[in-house]
Amino acid sequence: MSTPEIRREIEQEIEQARARLGATVEELAAKADVKARARGKAAEVKANAQARAAEVKAELTGRARQSQRRWPLAVAAAVVVVAAVAVWRRRQA
């Protein structure tokens, strides 16, 4: 190998090492930025809470609609029971 070839190889190795070092520094800086990580985690928790709240709201709305449908049936059943008790008591008297 001649000197210019060795020099080029060394320069390439230096550039690759710089690139790896730069990436490592960026990763460490991201890990060290606690404020940004906290903001990111807070945003994630907020998004999860909003999604869960929407699910619960939809579930409760569905239950409320079901109970509204059952309400007239319950009233009718109660009227029938009261009427039956009234008729029964008149016959007993």
N, CA and C atoms as an extended XYZ file, in Angstrom:
279
Properties=species:S:1:pos:R:3:atomname:S:1:resname:S:1:resid:I:1 pbc="F F F"
N         0.837       -1.169        0.000 N   MET     1
C         0.000        0.000        0.000 CA  MET     1
C         0.886        1.238        0.000 C   MET     1
N         0.422        2.172       -0.726 N   SER     2
C         1.190        3.401       -0.780 CA  SER     2
C         0.681        4.378        0.274 C   SER     2
N         1.429        5.385        0.497 N   THR     3
C         1.103        6.363        1.530 CA  THR     3
C        -0.213        7.079        1.254 C   THR     3
N        -0.525        7.493        0.019 N   PRO     4
C        -1.823        8.152       -0.218 CA  PRO     4
C        -3.014        7.234        0.070 C   PRO     4
N        -2.871        5.944       -0.223 N   GLU     5
C        -3.965        5.007        0.050 CA  GLU     5
C        -4.176        4.842        1.546 C   GLU     5
N        -3.099        4.743        2.284 N   ILE     6
C        -3.191        4.609        3.738 CA  ILE     6
C        -3.815        5.864        4.330 C   ILE     6
N        -3.395        6.987        3.775 N   ARG     7
C        -3.932        8.259        4.263 CA  ARG     7
C        -5.447        8.330        4.042 C   ARG     7
N        -5.916        7.913        2.847 N   ARG     8
C        -7.352        7.911        2.541 CA  ARG     8
C        -8.117        6.974        3.483 C   ARG     8
N        -7.565        5.817        3.737 N   GLU     9
C        -8.208        4.862        4.655 CA  GLU     9
C        -8.317        5.449        6.054 C   GLU     9
N        -7.241        6.084        6.497 N   ILE    10
C        -7.255        6.691        7.833 CA  ILE    10
C        -8.274        7.823        7.888 C   ILE    10
N        -8.334        8.628        6.829 N   GLU    11
C        -9.317        9.723        6.791 CA  GLU    11
C       -10.740        9.182        6.802 C   GLU    11
N       -10.976        8.073        6.085 N   GLN    12
C       -12.305        7.456        6.079 CA  GLN    12
C       -12.655        6.924        7.465 C   GLN    12
N       -11.702        6.292        8.113 N   GLU    13
C       -11.938        5.791        9.468 CA  GLU    13
C       -12.234        6.939       10.426 C   GLU    13
N       -11.514        8.033       10.254 N   ILE    14
C       -11.755        9.211       11.107 CA  ILE    14
C       -13.160        9.752       10.870 C   ILE    14
N       -13.604        9.842        9.630 N   GLU    15
C       -14.946       10.346        9.310 CA  GLU    15
C       -16.024        9.420        9.884 C   GLU    15
N       -15.807        8.116        9.758 N   GLN    16
C       -16.772        7.163       10.322 CA  GLN    16
C       -16.826        7.289       11.837 C   GLN    16
N       -15.664        7.444       12.465 N   ALA    17
C       -15.622        7.603       13.921 CA  ALA    17
C       -16.333        8.883       14.335 C   ALA    17
N       -16.154        9.962       13.567 N   ARG    18
C       -16.843       11.230       13.862 CA  ARG    18
C       -18.353       11.065       13.743 C   ARG    18
N       -18.771       10.355       12.726 N   ALA    19
C       -20.212       10.148       12.531 CA  ALA    19
C       -20.797        9.347       13.689 C   ALA    19
N       -20.095        8.270       14.096 N   ARG    20
C       -20.575        7.469       15.225 CA  ARG    20
C       -20.585        8.297       16.508 C   ARG    20
N       -19.529        9.074       16.695 N   LEU    21
C       -19.444        9.917       17.886 CA  LEU    21
C       -20.563       10.950       17.899 C   LEU    21
N       -20.851       11.546       16.758 N   GLY    22
C       -21.938       12.522       16.668 CA  GLY    22
C       -23.280       11.895       17.017 C   GLY    22
N       -23.521       10.698       16.515 N   ALA    23
C       -24.777       10.003       16.816 CA  ALA    23
C       -24.868        9.675       18.300 C   ALA    23
N       -23.746        9.260       18.861 N   THR    24
C       -23.724        8.924       20.290 CA  THR    24
C       -23.989       10.162       21.139 C   THR    24
N       -23.392       11.276       20.765 N   VAL    25
C       -23.599       12.530       21.502 CA  VAL    25
C       -25.065       12.948       21.425 C   VAL    25
N       -25.676       12.822       20.256 N   GLU    26
C       -27.092       13.175       20.112 CA  GLU    26
C       -27.973       12.284       20.987 C   GLU    26
N       -27.683       11.000       21.019 N   GLU    27
C       -28.459       10.077       21.863 CA  GLU    27
C       -28.312       10.430       23.336 C   GLU    27
N       -27.078       10.718       23.756 N   LEU    28
C       -26.854       11.092       25.156 CA  LEU    28
C       -27.531       12.407       25.501 C   LEU    28
N       -27.491       13.351       24.584 N   ALA    29
C       -28.145       14.638       24.823 CA  ALA    29
C       -29.654       14.453       24.965 C   ALA    29
N       -30.226       13.574       24.147 N   ALA    30
C       -31.667       13.315       24.240 CA  ALA    30
C       -32.017       12.679       25.580 C   ALA    30
N       -31.185       11.758       26.042 N   LYS    31
C       -31.444       11.116       27.330 CA  LYS    31
C       -31.258       12.085       28.483 C   LYS    31
N       -30.343       13.021       28.330 N   ALA    32
C       -30.060       13.968       29.405 CA  ALA    32
C       -31.089       15.086       29.464 C   ALA    32
N       -31.858       15.289       28.411 N   ASP    33
C       -32.855       16.361       28.385 CA  ASP    33
C       -34.117       15.892       29.114 C   ASP    33
N       -34.068       15.982       30.426 N   VAL    34
C       -35.153       15.474       31.276 CA  VAL    34
C       -36.437       16.251       31.031 C   VAL    34
N       -36.322       17.540       30.836 N   LYS    35
C       -37.507       18.375       30.628 CA  LYS    35
C       -38.282       17.931       29.376 C   LYS    35
N       -37.559       17.710       28.298 N   ALA    36
C       -38.214       17.277       27.060 CA  ALA    36
C       -38.816       15.889       27.221 C   ALA    36
N       -38.111       15.003       27.911 N   ARG    37
C       -38.641       13.661       28.139 CA  ARG    37
C       -39.898       13.726       28.998 C   ARG    37
N       -39.890       14.612       30.010 N   ALA    38
C       -41.068       14.758       30.869 CA  ALA    38
C       -42.244       15.301       30.068 C   ALA    38
N       -41.981       16.271       29.206 N   ARG    39
C       -43.052       16.808       28.358 CA  ARG    39
C       -43.620       15.721       27.451 C   ARG    39
N       -42.737       14.920       26.885 N   GLY    40
C       -43.184       13.833       26.014 CA  GLY    40
C       -44.020       12.818       26.764 C   GLY    40
N       -43.584       12.456       27.970 N   LYS    41
C       -44.337       11.497       28.778 CA  LYS    41
C       -45.687       12.086       29.185 C   LYS    41
N       -45.688       13.379       29.538 N   ALA    42
C       -46.947       14.035       29.920 CA  ALA    42
C       -47.921       14.051       28.743 C   ALA    42
N       -47.418       14.316       27.566 N   ALA    43
C       -48.276       14.311       26.379 CA  ALA    43
C       -48.831       12.915       26.118 C   ALA    43
N       -48.004       11.913       26.324 N   GLU    44
C       -48.450       10.527       26.137 CA  GLU    44
C       -49.533       10.161       27.146 C   GLU    44
N       -49.314       10.510       28.408 N   VAL    45
C       -50.297       10.213       29.454 CA  VAL    45
C       -51.602       10.957       29.176 C   VAL    45
N       -51.486       12.210       28.749 N   LYS    46
C       -52.686       13.001       28.441 CA  LYS    46
C       -53.479       12.363       27.303 C   LYS    46
N       -52.779       11.938       26.265 N   ALA    47
C       -53.452       11.306       25.126 CA  ALA    47
C       -54.138       10.010       25.558 C   ALA    47
N       -53.468        9.218       26.394 N   ASN    48
C       -54.075        7.973       26.884 CA  ASN    48
C       -55.304        8.264       27.737 C   ASN    48
N       -55.213        9.293       28.591 N   ALA    49
C       -56.351        9.650       29.449 CA  ALA    49
C       -57.528       10.136       28.614 C   ALA    49
N       -57.253       10.933       27.590 N   GLN    50
C       -58.332       11.417       26.735 CA  GLN    50
C       -58.987       10.265       25.981 C   GLN    50
N       -58.186        9.329       25.517 N   ALA    51
C       -58.744        8.181       24.803 CA  ALA    51
C       -59.612        7.345       25.739 C   ALA    51
N       -59.125        7.127       26.952 N   ARG    52
C       -59.896        6.335       27.924 CA  ARG    52
C       -61.180        7.056       28.309 C   ARG    52
N       -61.108        8.379       28.474 N   ALA    53
C       -62.301        9.158       28.811 CA  ALA    53
C       -63.342        9.047       27.695 C   ALA    53
N       -62.891        9.073       26.459 N   ALA    54
C       -63.818        8.934       25.337 CA  ALA    54
C       -64.471        7.557       25.340 C   ALA    54
N       -63.682        6.527       25.657 N   GLU    55
C       -64.237        5.165       25.729 CA  GLU    55
C       -65.289        5.062       26.828 C   GLU    55
N       -64.968        5.604       28.004 N   VAL    56
C       -65.896        5.537       29.136 CA  VAL    56
C       -67.162        6.320       28.817 C   VAL    56
N       -67.007        7.492       28.199 N   LYS    57
C       -68.168        8.308       27.841 CA  LYS    57
C       -69.083        7.546       26.876 C   LYS    57
N       -68.474        6.907       25.884 N   ALA    58
C       -69.268        6.143       24.917 CA  ALA    58
C       -69.983        4.979       25.601 C   ALA    58
N       -69.286        4.320       26.514 N   GLU    59
C       -69.896        3.198       27.231 CA  GLU    59
C       -71.058        3.663       28.099 C   GLU    59
N       -70.849        4.761       28.822 N   LEU    60
C       -71.914        5.265       29.687 CA  LEU    60
C       -73.097        5.782       28.886 C   LEU    60
N       -72.827        6.392       27.750 N   THR    61
C       -73.915        6.855       26.891 CA  THR    61
C       -74.739        5.672       26.406 C   THR    61
N       -74.067        4.599       26.042 N   GLY    62
C       -74.776        3.396       25.601 CA  GLY    62
C       -75.614        2.802       26.709 C   GLY    62
N       -75.051        2.776       27.918 N   ARG    63
C       -75.817        2.248       29.053 CA  ARG    63
C       -77.026        3.127       29.355 C   ARG    63
N       -76.842        4.444       29.274 N   ALA    64
C       -77.954        5.356       29.554 CA  ALA    64
C       -79.080        5.143       28.541 C   ALA    64
N       -78.708        4.941       27.292 N   ARG    65
C       -79.736        4.708       26.270 CA  ARG    65
C       -80.477        3.402       26.529 C   ARG    65
N       -79.743        2.386       26.963 N   GLN    66
C       -80.384        1.111       27.266 CA  GLN    66
C       -81.342        1.249       28.438 C   GLN    66
N       -80.933        1.995       29.464 N   SER    67
C       -81.811        2.154       30.622 CA  SER    67
C       -83.016        3.012       30.268 C   SER    67
N       -82.864        3.956       29.347 N   GLN    68
C       -84.007        4.752       28.915 CA  GLN    68
C       -85.006        3.886       28.167 C   GLN    68
N       -84.518        2.931       27.438 N   ARG    69
C       -85.422        2.025       26.723 CA  ARG    69
C       -86.153        1.104       27.692 C   ARG    69
N       -85.509        0.719       28.768 N   ARG    70
C       -86.101       -0.201       29.733 CA  ARG    70
C       -87.067        0.516       30.675 C   ARG    70
N       -86.903        1.798       30.850 N   TRP    71
C       -87.719        2.550       31.805 CA  TRP    71
C       -89.216        2.401       31.534 C   TRP    71
N       -89.727        2.626       30.341 N   PRO    72
C       -91.170        2.465       30.103 CA  PRO    72
C       -91.651        1.047       30.416 C   PRO    72
N       -90.836        0.065       30.126 N   LEU    73
C       -91.207       -1.317       30.419 CA  LEU    73
C       -91.322       -1.531       31.921 C   LEU    73
N       -90.400       -0.963       32.694 N   ALA    74
C       -90.446       -1.091       34.153 CA  ALA    74
C       -91.680       -0.406       34.716 C   ALA    74
N       -92.021        0.761       34.187 N   VAL    75
C       -93.219        1.471       34.653 CA  VAL    75
C       -94.469        0.662       34.338 C   VAL    75
N       -94.538        0.117       33.165 N   ALA    76
C       -95.705       -0.688       32.787 CA  ALA    76
C       -95.823       -1.915       33.690 C   ALA    76
N       -94.702       -2.556       33.982 N   ALA    77
C       -94.727       -3.714       34.865 CA  ALA    77
C       -95.185       -3.316       36.261 C   ALA    77
N       -94.726       -2.171       36.754 N   ALA    78
C       -95.143       -1.706       38.072 CA  ALA    78
C       -96.636       -1.412       38.099 C   ALA    78
N       -97.160       -0.815       37.057 N   VAL    79
C       -98.596       -0.520       36.983 CA  VAL    79
C       -99.394       -1.816       37.004 C   VAL    79
N       -98.935       -2.805       36.267 N   VAL    80
C       -99.633       -4.087       36.234 CA  VAL    80
C       -99.628       -4.725       37.622 C   VAL    80
N       -98.488       -4.668       38.313 N   VAL    81
C       -98.397       -5.262       39.645 CA  VAL    81
C       -99.331       -4.527       40.614 C   VAL    81
N       -99.323       -3.195       40.593 N   VAL    82
C      -100.197       -2.413       41.485 CA  VAL    82
C      -101.661       -2.713       41.192 C   VAL    82
N      -101.989       -2.792       39.915 N   ALA    83
C      -103.378       -3.095       39.552 CA  ALA    83
C      -103.766       -4.493       40.029 C   ALA    83
N      -102.882       -5.453       39.892 N   ALA    84
C      -103.175       -6.815       40.327 CA  ALA    84
C      -103.358       -6.867       41.835 C   ALA    84
N      -102.523       -6.140       42.580 N   VAL    85
C      -102.662       -6.113       44.040 CA  VAL    85
C      -103.983       -5.449       44.414 C   VAL    85
N      -104.350       -4.366       43.724 N   ALA    86
C      -105.607       -3.688       44.021 CA  ALA    86
C      -106.801       -4.601       43.767 C   ALA    86
N      -106.790       -5.314       42.662 N   VAL    87
C      -107.885       -6.245       42.333 CA  VAL    87
C      -107.921       -7.361       43.377 C   VAL    87
N      -106.803       -7.893       43.724 N   TRP    88
C      -106.730       -8.975       44.701 CA  TRP    88
C      -107.277       -8.519       46.053 C   TRP    88
N      -106.927       -7.311       46.493 N   ARG    89
C      -107.386       -6.802       47.779 CA  ARG    89
C      -108.892       -6.550       47.763 C   ARG    89
N      -109.441       -6.124       46.637 N   ARG    90
C      -110.897       -5.908       46.552 CA  ARG    90
C      -111.634       -7.231       46.658 C   ARG    90
N      -111.052       -8.256       46.049 N   ARG    91
C      -111.704       -9.565       46.115 CA  ARG    91
C      -111.614      -10.149       47.510 C   ARG    91
N      -110.550       -9.839       48.236 N   GLN    92
C      -110.386      -10.336       49.597 CA  GLN    92
C      -111.341       -9.649       50.558 C   GLN    92
N      -111.670       -8.423       50.249 N   ALA    93
C      -112.517       -7.676       51.169 CA  ALA    93
C      -113.958       -7.977       51.063 C   ALA    93
